[in-house]
C-alpha cells in the first residue's frame, strides 16, 4: 500500500502527527502493534512538573532552560512547544474533550491522593484547588477494586481535606473500569441512580469525587446529571489502569482520523524497513505486506510499548529501523530507581528536526522520531509525558510537511 506518510505506532505523538498530516491534505497510514500507552494515561495535560531532585515547578516554560541541552524540549525550543500546545488544545475542543489552561501548573489529584502537576485540566478533573476547604465524599462502587478509597482519603487528609468514603451499588454487574464506563453511557435510569446515591451522601458533604469511569462517550453528560441531581460539584479521580480518560482520548482521535481518511491498521508489526527508489521508505510487516511512503514518523514508543527492546545483556535496540540508540547500562544500575531512569533516558538521538542518524556522516531526510522513542528524558520523574509527545508529534508532522512540499515542488 502506498501513501504520502506512514506513522509507525499509535501513541499520542503518532496520532497527533497523523492528524496534522491529514489536515494538510496528505494520505496517511498508521501501523500499530496493538494497544497504546494512552490506556494508562491520566486526564489533563502534563507538560513539566518536576526538575532536578524532584523540585516542583509552577511555570513549565520558565523551567525548560534548566533541562539538559539534549532534552526534546531543548531541541525543539519553548516556542514550538507553545505552538504545539495551542494546536492540541484546539484539537481537544474539536474532539469534544476540552481542557482549561491556567497560567501555572495545577495540582491534580492522583489515584493515591498525591499531587500531580498538570498544565491543563478537563472540567470534571479533580484538583486540590477544586476541593480545597470542602468536605468531600469519595464514591466507591461495590466490588470495584481499581479505586483505592482509603489511600485516596489518606492523601486528601495530608492536604487538610476532610473526606468520607461512601460505598454504593455498582451500576452494572461487571465492575472493570471500561465496563463501568460503558454502563454509564447506556443507562436509561441515570437520574434515578443518582437520586438513590443522594440519599447515601451525608448532609455535610460539599463536593463529590467519583472514580474516572463515568462514561466513555457521554461522561460530560453523566457528570452534569450527577451534579444537577446531587446538587454538588462532582469530579473524577484517576483509577488504577486501565485509564478511561485515556481511552476517551484515543477513541476521539481514532474517530477523527478515520473521518479524515487515515488508514488505521492494528496488529501490524514492522519487520523490515528500507530506503527504496526516489527516497521512498519501504516498510514490510510480519505478514509480508509492503507499505510505502515518502515520509515516515516513528512513534513506536519506548521499552514498555515495544518500540525499544532490551536483550539479555542489557543492550537496547530500536525495533523498526535498527537505529542507533543512546543508552547507559540499565541492567548494571545500582537499584530499581536507577534502572528505570536509565531505561526512560534510553532512546534515539536526533537532530533539531527530529531526524535520526542514517550513518556516521548524516541524517535521514524523511524519517522523524517522536515521543517515548526519543532519548534524554524521563516522563515519570519530570511529569512531562503528554507535553513531549504533543510537541514532538506536532513538530515531526511540521517537518514532514516541509519535506513533502519541497519534494512535490522539485
C-alpha positions as a Markdown table, in Angstrom:
| # | Residue | x | y | z |
|---|---|---|---|---|
| 1 | Unk | 0.0 | 0.0 | 0.0 |
| 2 | Unk | 1.3 | 3.4 | -1.0 |
| 3 | Unk | 0.7 | 6.7 | 0.8 |
| 4 | Unk | 2.3 | 10.1 | 1.4 |
| 5 | Unk | 3.1 | 9.3 | 5.0 |
| 6 | Unk | 3.4 | 6.3 | 7.3 |
| 7 | Unk | 3.1 | 6.7 | 11.1 |
| 8 | Unk | 4.5 | 3.7 | 13.0 |
| 9 | Unk | 2.8 | 3.4 | 16.3 |
| 10 | Unk | -0.5 | 4.7 | 17.7 |
| 11 | Unk | 1.0 | 6.6 | 20.7 |
| 12 | Unk | -0.3 | 10.1 | 21.4 |
| 13 | Unk | 2.6 | 11.6 | 19.4 |
| 14 | Unk | 1.8 | 9.3 | 16.4 |
| 15 | Unk | -1.9 | 10.2 | 16.4 |
| 16 | Unk | -1.0 | 13.9 | 16.5 |
| 17 | Unk | 1.4 | 13.5 | 13.6 |
| 18 | Unk | -1.2 | 11.6 | 11.6 |
| 19 | Unk | -3.9 | 14.2 | 12.3 |
| 20 | Unk | -1.7 | 17.1 | 11.3 |
| 21 | Unk | -0.5 | 15.5 | 8.1 |
| 22 | Unk | -4.1 | 14.5 | 7.2 |
| 23 | Unk | -5.4 | 18.0 | 7.9 |
| 24 | Unk | -2.9 | 19.3 | 5.3 |
| 25 | Unk | -4.3 | 17.0 | 2.6 |
| 26 | Unk | -1.9 | 14.1 | 2.7 |
| 27 | Unk | -2.7 | 10.4 | 2.6 |
| 28 | Unk | -1.6 | 8.7 | 5.8 |
| 29 | Unk | -1.3 | 5.1 | 7.1 |
| 30 | Unk | -1.0 | 4.4 | 10.9 |
| 31 | Unk | 0.6 | 1.0 | 11.6 |
| 32 | Unk | 0.4 | -0.1 | 15.2 |
| 33 | Unk | 1.1 | -3.4 | 17.0 |
| 34 | Unk | -1.8 | -3.0 | 19.5 |
| 35 | Unk | -2.9 | -1.0 | 22.5 |
| 36 | Unk | -1.2 | 2.4 | 23.0 |
| 37 | Unk | 0.0 | 3.8 | 26.3 |
| 38 | Unk | -2.9 | 6.2 | 26.3 |
| 39 | Unk | -4.8 | 3.4 | 28.0 |
| 40 | Unk | -2.5 | 4.1 | 31.0 |
| 41 | Unk | -2.6 | 7.9 | 30.8 |
| 42 | Unk | -4.3 | 10.1 | 33.4 |
| 43 | Unk | -6.6 | 13.0 | 32.4 |
| 44 | Unk | -5.4 | 16.5 | 31.5 |
| 45 | Unk | -2.1 | 17.6 | 30.0 |
| 46 | Unk | 1.3 | 17.1 | 31.8 |
| 47 | Unk | 4.0 | 19.3 | 30.3 |
| 48 | Unk | 6.7 | 19.6 | 33.0 |
| 49 | Unk | 6.0 | 19.2 | 36.7 |
| 50 | Unk | 9.4 | 18.5 | 38.2 |
| 51 | Unk | 13.0 | 19.2 | 37.5 |
| 52 | Unk | 16.3 | 18.1 | 39.2 |
| 53 | Unk | 15.9 | 16.5 | 42.6 |
| 54 | Unk | 12.1 | 16.4 | 42.4 |
| 55 | Unk | 11.7 | 20.2 | 42.7 |
| 56 | Unk | 8.0 | 21.0 | 41.9 |
| 57 | Unk | 7.7 | 23.8 | 39.3 |
| 58 | Unk | 4.9 | 26.3 | 38.7 |
| 59 | Unk | 5.6 | 27.5 | 35.2 |
| 60 | Unk | 6.8 | 24.8 | 32.9 |
| 61 | Unk | 8.1 | 27.2 | 30.3 |
| 62 | Unk | 10.3 | 29.0 | 32.7 |
| 63 | Unk | 11.9 | 25.7 | 33.7 |
| 64 | Unk | 12.8 | 24.4 | 30.2 |
| 65 | Unk | 16.1 | 26.3 | 30.2 |
| 66 | Unk | 17.2 | 24.2 | 33.3 |
| 67 | Unk | 16.9 | 21.0 | 31.4 |
| 68 | Unk | 19.8 | 19.3 | 29.7 |
| 69 | Unk | 20.6 | 20.6 | 26.2 |
| 70 | Unk | 19.8 | 17.1 | 24.7 |
| 71 | Unk | 16.2 | 17.0 | 26.2 |
| 72 | Unk | 13.5 | 17.0 | 23.5 |
| 73 | Unk | 12.1 | 20.3 | 24.8 |
| 74 | Unk | 15.5 | 22.0 | 24.4 |
| 75 | Unk | 15.9 | 20.5 | 20.9 |
| 76 | Unk | 12.6 | 22.0 | 19.8 |
| 77 | Unk | 12.6 | 25.1 | 22.0 |
| 78 | Unk | 9.8 | 26.8 | 24.0 |
| 79 | Unk | 8.2 | 28.5 | 21.0 |
| 80 | Unk | 7.5 | 25.2 | 19.2 |
| 81 | Unk | 6.2 | 23.7 | 22.5 |
| 82 | Unk | 3.8 | 26.6 | 22.9 |
| 83 | Unk | 2.6 | 26.4 | 19.3 |
| 84 | Unk | 2.1 | 22.6 | 19.6 |
| 85 | Unk | 0.1 | 23.0 | 22.9 |
| 86 | Unk | -2.1 | 25.7 | 21.4 |
| 87 | Unk | -2.9 | 23.4 | 18.4 |
| 88 | Unk | -3.5 | 20.4 | 20.7 |
| 89 | Unk | -5.9 | 22.4 | 23.0 |
| 90 | Unk | -7.9 | 23.3 | 19.9 |
| 91 | Unk | -7.9 | 19.7 | 18.7 |
| 92 | Unk | -9.2 | 18.5 | 22.1 |
| 93 | Unk | -12.0 | 21.0 | 21.8 |
| 94 | Unk | -12.9 | 19.7 | 18.4 |
| 95 | Unk | -12.9 | 16.2 | 19.7 |
| 96 | Unk | -15.4 | 17.1 | 22.4 |
| 97 | Unk | -12.7 | 16.7 | 25.1 |
| 98 | Unk | -11.9 | 20.3 | 26.0 |
| 99 | Unk | -9.3 | 21.4 | 28.6 |
| 100 | Unk | -8.8 | 24.5 | 30.5 |
| 101 | Unk | -5.3 | 26.0 | 30.6 |
| 102 | Unk | -4.2 | 28.1 | 33.6 |
| 103 | Unk | -1.2 | 30.4 | 33.7 |
| 104 | Unk | 0.6 | 27.9 | 36.1 |
| 105 | Unk | 0.6 | 24.2 | 36.7 |
| 106 | Unk | -2.4 | 22.9 | 38.7 |
| 107 | Unk | -2.2 | 20.1 | 41.3 |
| 108 | Unk | -4.4 | 17.3 | 40.0 |
| 109 | Unk | -5.2 | 14.5 | 42.5 |
| 110 | Unk | -3.8 | 11.1 | 41.6 |
| 111 | Unk | -5.4 | 7.8 | 42.4 |
| 112 | Unk | -3.3 | 7.7 | 45.6 |
| 113 | Unk | -4.3 | 11.2 | 46.6 |
| 114 | Unk | -0.9 | 12.6 | 45.7 |
| 115 | Unk | -0.5 | 15.9 | 43.8 |
| 116 | Unk | 0.2 | 15.6 | 40.1 |
| 117 | Unk | 1.3 | 18.9 | 38.4 |
| 118 | Unk | -0.7 | 19.4 | 35.2 |
| 119 | Unk | -0.7 | 22.2 | 32.7 |
| 120 | Unk | -4.3 | 21.9 | 31.7 |
| 121 | Unk | -7.3 | 20.1 | 33.2 |
| 122 | Unk | -10.7 | 18.9 | 32.0 |
| 123 | Unk | -13.9 | 20.4 | 33.5 |
| 124 | Unk | -14.5 | 17.5 | 35.9 |
| 125 | Unk | -10.9 | 16.5 | 36.6 |
| 126 | Unk | -10.3 | 16.6 | 40.4 |
| 127 | Unk | -7.6 | 19.1 | 41.6 |
| 128 | Unk | -6.7 | 20.1 | 45.1 |
| 129 | Unk | -7.9 | 23.6 | 44.4 |
| 130 | Unk | -11.4 | 22.4 | 43.3 |
| 131 | Unk | -11.9 | 20.5 | 46.6 |
| 132 | Unk | -9.9 | 22.8 | 48.9 |
| 133 | Unk | -11.9 | 23.6 | 52.1 |
| 134 | Unk | -14.7 | 21.2 | 51.1 |
| 135 | Unk | -15.8 | 18.1 | 52.9 |
| 136 | Unk | -15.6 | 15.6 | 50.1 |
| 137 | Unk | -17.4 | 12.3 | 49.5 |
| 138 | Unk | -15.3 | 9.6 | 47.9 |
| 139 | Unk | -17.7 | 7.4 | 46.0 |
| 140 | Unk | -16.6 | 3.7 | 45.8 |
| 141 | Unk | -18.6 | 1.3 | 43.7 |
| 142 | Unk | -19.2 | -2.0 | 45.4 |
| 143 | Unk | -16.7 | -4.6 | 44.1 |
| 144 | Unk | -14.6 | -2.1 | 42.2 |
| 145 | Unk | -11.0 | -2.8 | 43.1 |
| 146 | Unk | -9.3 | -0.2 | 40.8 |
| 147 | Unk | -10.2 | 2.8 | 43.0 |
| 148 | Unk | -8.3 | 2.7 | 46.3 |
| 149 | Unk | -10.6 | 4.7 | 48.5 |
| 150 | Unk | -8.6 | 4.5 | 51.8 |
| 151 | Unk | -5.4 | 5.5 | 50.0 |
| 152 | Unk | -7.1 | 8.5 | 48.4 |
| 153 | Unk | -8.7 | 9.6 | 51.7 |
| 154 | Unk | -5.3 | 9.5 | 53.4 |
| 155 | Unk | -3.8 | 11.5 | 50.6 |
| 156 | Unk | -6.5 | 14.1 | 50.9 |
| 157 | Unk | -6.1 | 14.3 | 54.7 |
| 158 | Unk | -2.4 | 15.1 | 54.2 |
| 159 | Unk | -3.6 | 18.2 | 52.3 |
| 160 | Unk | -6.0 | 19.0 | 55.1 |
| 161 | Unk | -9.0 | 18.0 | 53.1 |
| 162 | Unk | -11.7 | 16.1 | 55.1 |
| 163 | Unk | -13.3 | 13.2 | 53.3 |
| 164 | Unk | -15.9 | 10.4 | 53.8 |
| 165 | Unk | -15.9 | 7.2 | 51.8 |
| 166 | Unk | -19.4 | 6.3 | 50.5 |
| 167 | Unk | -19.8 | 2.8 | 49.2 |
| 168 | Unk | -22.6 | 2.5 | 46.7 |
| 169 | Unk | -24.0 | -0.2 | 44.3 |
| 170 | Unk | -22.2 | -0.5 | 41.0 |
| 171 | Unk | -24.4 | 0.5 | 38.0 |
| 172 | Unk | -23.7 | -2.9 | 36.4 |
| 173 | Unk | -22.7 | -6.5 | 37.1 |
| 174 | Unk | -19.2 | -6.1 | 35.7 |
| 175 | Unk | -17.0 | -3.8 | 37.8 |
| 176 | Unk | -14.0 | -3.4 | 35.5 |
| 177 | Unk | -13.1 | 0.2 | 34.5 |
| 178 | Unk | -14.2 | 0.1 | 30.8 |
| 179 | Unk | -17.3 | -1.9 | 31.6 |
| 180 | Unk | -18.4 | 0.6 | 34.2 |
| 181 | Unk | -17.9 | 3.4 | 31.8 |
| 182 | Unk | -19.9 | 1.7 | 29.1 |
| 183 | Unk | -22.7 | 1.0 | 31.6 |
| 184 | Unk | -22.9 | 4.7 | 32.5 |
| 185 | Unk | -23.0 | 5.6 | 28.7 |
| 186 | Unk | -26.1 | 3.5 | 28.2 |
| 187 | Unk | -28.1 | 3.8 | 31.5 |
| 188 | Unk | -31.8 | 4.6 | 31.0 |
| 189 | Unk | -32.4 | 5.5 | 34.6 |
| 190 | Unk | -29.4 | 7.7 | 35.2 |
| 191 | Unk | -31.3 | 10.3 | 37.2 |
| 192 | Unk | -32.9 | 7.6 | 39.4 |
| 193 | Unk | -29.4 | 6.1 | 40.0 |
| 194 | Unk | -28.0 | 9.4 | 41.3 |
| 195 | Unk | -31.2 | 10.1 | 43.3 |
| 196 | Unk | -30.6 | 6.9 | 45.2 |
| 197 | Unk | -26.9 | 7.9 | 45.7 |
| 198 | Unk | -28.0 | 11.3 | 47.1 |
| 199 | Unk | -29.8 | 9.5 | 49.9 |
| 200 | Unk | -26.5 | 7.9 | 51.0 |
| 201 | Unk | -24.4 | 11.1 | 51.0 |
| 202 | Unk | -24.1 | 12.7 | 54.4 |
| 203 | Unk | -25.6 | 16.2 | 54.7 |
| 204 | Unk | -22.3 | 17.9 | 55.5 |
| 205 | Unk | -20.7 | 16.9 | 52.1 |
| 206 | Unk | -19.7 | 19.8 | 49.9 |
| 207 | Unk | -18.1 | 18.0 | 46.9 |
| 208 | Unk | -18.2 | 14.5 | 45.4 |
| 209 | Unk | -15.4 | 12.6 | 43.7 |
| 210 | Unk | -16.1 | 9.6 | 41.5 |
| 211 | Unk | -13.6 | 7.1 | 40.1 |
| 212 | Unk | -12.8 | 8.1 | 36.5 |
| 213 | Unk | -15.2 | 5.6 | 35.0 |
| 214 | Unk | -18.3 | 7.9 | 34.5 |
| 215 | Unk | -18.8 | 7.1 | 30.8 |
| 216 | Unk | -16.6 | 6.7 | 27.7 |
| 217 | Unk | -18.6 | 8.7 | 25.2 |
| 218 | Unk | -21.1 | 10.5 | 27.4 |
| 219 | Unk | -19.1 | 11.3 | 30.5 |
| 220 | Unk | -19.7 | 15.0 | 30.4 |
| 221 | Unk | -23.5 | 14.5 | 30.3 |
| 222 | Unk | -23.2 | 11.8 | 33.0 |
| 223 | Unk | -21.3 | 14.1 | 35.4 |
| 224 | Unk | -23.5 | 17.1 | 34.6 |
| 225 | Unk | -26.5 | 14.9 | 35.5 |
| 226 | Unk | -24.8 | 13.9 | 38.7 |
| 227 | Unk | -24.2 | 17.5 | 39.7 |
| 228 | Unk | -27.8 | 18.5 | 39.0 |
| 229 | Unk | -29.3 | 15.6 | 40.9 |
| 230 | Unk | -26.9 | 15.7 | 43.8 |
| 231 | Unk | -26.7 | 19.5 | 44.0 |
| 232 | Unk | -23.0 | 19.3 | 44.5 |
| 233 | Unk | -19.8 | 19.8 | 42.3 |
| 234 | Unk | -18.7 | 16.4 | 41.0 |
| 235 | Unk | -15.2 | 15.4 | 39.9 |
| 236 | Unk | -13.3 | 12.4 | 38.7 |
| 237 | Unk | -10.3 | 10.8 | 40.3 |
| 238 | Unk | -7.9 | 8.5 | 38.3 |
| 239 | Unk | -8.2 | 4.8 | 38.8 |
| 240 | Unk | -5.6 | 2.1 | 38.6 |
| 241 | Unk | -5.1 | 1.1 | 34.9 |
| 242 | Unk | -6.7 | 0.8 | 32.5 |
| 243 | Unk | -7.4 | 4.5 | 32.3 |
| 244 | Unk | -10.9 | 5.5 | 31.0 |
| 245 | Unk | -9.9 | 9.2 | 30.3 |
| 246 | Unk | -7.0 | 7.8 | 28.2 |
| 247 | Unk | -9.5 | 5.6 | 26.3 |
| 248 | Unk | -11.8 | 8.6 | 25.7 |
| 249 | Unk | -8.9 | 10.5 | 24.1 |
| 250 | Unk | -7.7 | 7.5 | 22.0 |
| 251 | Unk | -11.3 | 6.9 | 20.7 |
| 252 | Unk | -11.7 | 10.5 | 19.9 |
| 253 | Unk | -8.5 | 10.6 | 17.8 |
| 254 | Unk | -9.3 | 7.4 | 16.0 |
| 255 | Unk | -12.8 | 8.5 | 15.1 |
| 256 | Unk | -11.4 | 11.8 | 13.8 |
| 257 | Unk | -8.6 | 10.2 | 11.8 |
| 258 | Unk | -11.0 | 7.7 | 10.2 |
| 259 | Unk | -13.3 | 10.6 | 9.1 |
| 260 | Unk | -10.2 | 12.3 | 7.6 |
| 261 | Unk | -9.4 | 9.2 | 5.5 |
| 262 | Unk | -6.4 | 8.0 | 7.5 |
| 263 | Unk | -5.9 | 4.2 | 7.3 |
| 264 | Unk | -5.6 | 2.7 | 10.8 |
| 265 | Unk | -4.1 | -0.8 | 10.9 |
| 266 | Unk | -3.8 | -2.5 | 14.2 |
| 267 | Unk | -1.8 | -5.7 | 14.9 |
| 268 | Unk | 0.8 | -4.8 | 12.3 |
| 269 | Unk | 4.4 | -5.5 | 13.3 |
| 270 | Unk | 7.1 | -3.9 | 11.0 |
| 271 | Unk | 9.9 | -6.4 | 10.4 |
| 272 | Unk | 12.0 | -4.6 | 7.8 |
| 273 | Unk | 12.4 | -1.0 | 6.8 |
| 274 | Unk | 14.5 | 0.3 | 4.0 |
| 275 | Unk | 15.0 | 3.2 | 1.6 |
| 276 | Unk | 13.8 | 2.5 | -1.9 |
| 277 | Unk | 13.7 | 4.3 | -5.3 |
| 278 | Unk | 13.4 | 8.0 | -5.2 |
| 279 | Unk | 14.0 | 8.0 | -1.4 |
| 280 | Unk | 10.6 | 6.4 | -0.7 |
| 281 | Unk | 10.6 | 4.3 | 2.5 |
| 282 | Unk | 9.5 | 0.7 | 2.4 |
| 283 | Unk | 8.0 | -0.9 | 5.5 |
| 284 | Unk | 7.4 | -4.7 | 5.4 |
| 285 | Unk | 5.2 | -6.2 | 8.1 |
| 286 | Unk | 5.3 | -9.7 | 9.5 |
| 287 | Unk | 2.7 | -10.9 | 7.0 |
| 288 | Unk | 5.0 | -9.9 | 4.2 |
| 289 | Unk | 2.9 | -6.9 | 3.1 |
| 290 | Unk | 4.7 | -3.8 | 1.8 |
| 291 | Unk | 3.8 | -0.3 | 2.8 |
| 292 | Unk | 5.5 | 2.6 | 1.0 |
| 293 | Unk | 5.5 | 6.3 | 1.8 |
| 294 | Unk | 7.5 | 9.5 | 1.1 |
| 295 | Unk | 7.9 | 10.2 | 4.8 |
| 296 | Unk | 7.7 | 8.0 | 8.0 |
| 297 | Unk | 7.1 | 9.2 | 11.5 |
| 298 | Unk | 8.4 | 6.7 | 14.1 |
| 299 | Unk | 6.2 | 6.9 | 17.2 |
| 300 | Unk | 6.5 | 3.3 | 18.3 |
| 301 | Unk | 7.1 | 4.1 | 22.0 |
| 302 | Unk | 9.9 | 3.1 | 24.4 |
| 303 | Unk | 10.7 | -0.1 | 26.2 |
| 304 | Unk | 7.3 | -0.6 | 27.7 |
| 305 | Unk | 5.5 | -0.3 | 24.4 |
| 306 | Unk | 7.9 | -2.3 | 22.3 |
| 307 | Unk | 9.5 | 0.4 | 20.2 |
| 308 | Unk | 12.7 | -0.3 | 22.0 |
| 309 | Unk | 13.8 | -3.8 | 23.0 |
| 310 | Unk | 16.3 | -4.8 | 25.8 |
| 311 | Unk | 18.2 | -8.0 | 25.2 |
| 312 | Unk | 19.6 | -10.4 | 27.8 |
| 313 | Unk | 22.8 | -8.5 | 28.0 |
| 314 | Unk | 21.1 | -5.2 | 28.7 |
| 315 | Unk | 21.7 | -3.8 | 25.2 |
| 316 | Unk | 18.8 | -1.7 | 23.9 |
| 317 | Unk | 17.7 | -1.8 | 20.2 |
| 318 | Unk | 15.3 | 0.2 | 18.2 |
| 319 | Unk | 13.0 | -2.4 | 16.6 |
| 320 | Unk | 11.8 | -1.0 | 13.3 |
| 321 | Unk | 14.8 | 0.6 | 11.6 |
| 322 | Unk | 17.6 | -0.6 | 13.8 |
| 323 | Unk | 18.5 | 3.0 | 14.5 |
| 324 | Unk | 21.4 | 3.9 | 16.7 |
| 325 | Unk | 20.3 | 4.0 | 20.4 |
| 326 | Unk | 21.7 | 6.2 | 23.1 |
| 327 | Unk | 21.9 | 4.2 | 26.4 |
| 328 | Unk | 23.7 | 3.9 | 29.6 |
| 329 | Unk | 23.8 | 0.4 | 31.3 |
| 330 | Unk | 20.3 | -0.2 | 32.7 |
| 331 | Unk | 21.0 | -3.8 | 33.9 |
| 332 | Unk | 24.1 | -2.8 | 35.9 |
| 333 | Unk | 22.5 | 0.1 | 37.7 |
| 334 | Unk | 22.6 | 0.1 | 41.5 |
| 335 | Unk | 18.9 | 0.0 | 42.3 |
| 336 | Unk | 15.4 | -0.1 | 40.7 |
| 337 | Unk | 15.1 | 3.7 | 40.5 |
| 338 | Unk | 18.4 | 3.9 | 38.7 |
| 339 | Unk | 17.3 | 1.1 | 36.3 |
| 340 | Unk | 14.0 | 2.9 | 35.5 |
| 341 | Unk | 15.8 | 6.2 | 35.0 |
| 342 | Unk | 18.3 | 4.5 | 32.6 |
| 343 | Unk | 15.5 | 2.9 | 30.6 |
| 344 | Unk | 13.5 | 6.1 | 30.4 |
| 345 | Unk | 16.5 | 8.1 | 29.2 |
| 346 | Unk | 17.4 | 5.4 | 26.6 |
| 347 | Unk | 16.3 | 6.1 | 23.1 |
| 348 | Unk | 17.1 | 7.5 | 19.7 |
| 349 | Unk | 19.2 | 10.7 | 19.2 |
| 350 | Unk | 18.0 | 13.1 | 16.5 |
| 351 | Unk | 18.9 | 16.5 | 15.0 |
| 352 | Unk | 16.9 | 19.7 | 15.5 |
| 353 | Unk | 14.3 | 18.4 | 13.0 |
| 354 | Unk | 13.8 | 15.1 | 14.9 |
| 355 | Unk | 15.7 | 13.2 | 12.2 |
| 356 | Unk | 17.8 | 10.2 | 13.3 |
| 357 | Unk | 21.3 | 9.4 | 12.1 |
| 358 | Unk | 21.4 | 7.3 | 9.0 |
| 359 | Unk | 25.1 | 6.6 | 9.3 |
| 360 | Unk | 28.2 | 8.2 | 10.7 |
| 361 | Unk | 28.1 | 11.1 | 8.3 |
| 362 | Unk | 24.5 | 12.2 | 8.0 |
| 363 | Unk | 20.8 | 12.0 | 8.9 |
| 364 | Unk | 17.7 | 10.6 | 7.3 |
| 365 | Unk | 15.9 | 13.2 | 5.2 |
| 366 | Unk | 12.4 | 11.8 | 5.5 |
| 367 | Unk | 12.3 | 9.8 | 8.8 |
| 368 | Unk | 11.3 | 11.5 | 12.0 |
| 369 | Unk | 11.3 | 10.2 | 15.6 |
| 370 | Unk | 8.9 | 11.2 | 18.3 |
| 371 | Unk | 7.8 | 10.7 | 21.9 |
| 372 | Unk | 9.0 | 7.8 | 24.0 |
| 373 | Unk | 11.3 | 6.5 | 21.3 |
| 374 | Unk | 13.5 | 9.6 | 21.8 |
| 375 | Unk | 16.4 | 9.7 | 24.3 |
| 376 | Unk | 17.3 | 12.0 | 27.1 |
| 377 | Unk | 14.0 | 12.5 | 29.0 |
| 378 | Unk | 12.2 | 10.7 | 31.9 |
| 379 | Unk | 8.4 | 11.3 | 31.8 |
| 380 | Unk | 7.9 | 9.6 | 35.2 |
| 381 | Unk | 10.5 | 11.8 | 37.0 |
| 382 | Unk | 9.6 | 15.0 | 35.1 |
| 383 | Unk | 5.9 | 14.7 | 34.7 |
| 384 | Unk | 6.4 | 15.5 | 31.1 |
| 385 | Unk | 4.8 | 12.6 | 29.2 |
| 386 | Unk | 1.9 | 14.5 | 27.4 |
| 387 | Unk | 4.0 | 17.6 | 26.7 |
| 388 | Unk | 6.9 | 15.8 | 25.0 |
| 389 | Unk | 4.5 | 13.6 | 22.9 |
| 390 | Unk | 2.5 | 16.6 | 21.9 |
| 391 | Unk | 5.4 | 18.8 | 21.0 |
| 392 | Unk | 7.4 | 16.1 | 19.1 |
| 393 | Unk | 4.4 | 14.7 | 17.3 |
| 394 | Unk | 3.3 | 18.2 | 16.2 |
| 395 | Unk | 6.9 | 19.2 | 15.2 |
| 396 | Unk | 7.6 | 15.9 | 13.3 |
| 397 | Unk | 4.5 | 16.4 | 11.3 |
| 398 | Unk | 5.6 | 20.0 | 10.5 |
| 399 | Unk | 9.0 | 18.9 | 9.4 |
| 400 | Unk | 7.4 | 16.1 | 7.3 |
| 401 | Unk | 5.1 | 18.6 | 5.7 |
| 402 | Unk | 8.1 | 20.8 | 4.7 |
| 403 | Unk | 9.8 | 17.8 | 3.2 |
| 404 | Unk | 6.7 | 16.8 | 1.2 |
| 405 | Unk | 6.3 | 20.4 | -0.1 |
| 406 | Unk | 9.9 | 20.5 | -1.2 |
| 407 | Unk | 9.6 | 17.1 | -2.8 |
| 408 | Unk | 6.4 | 18.0 | -4.7 |
| 409 | Unk | 8.0 | 21.3 | -5.9 |
| 410 | Unk | 11.1 | 19.6 | -7.3 |
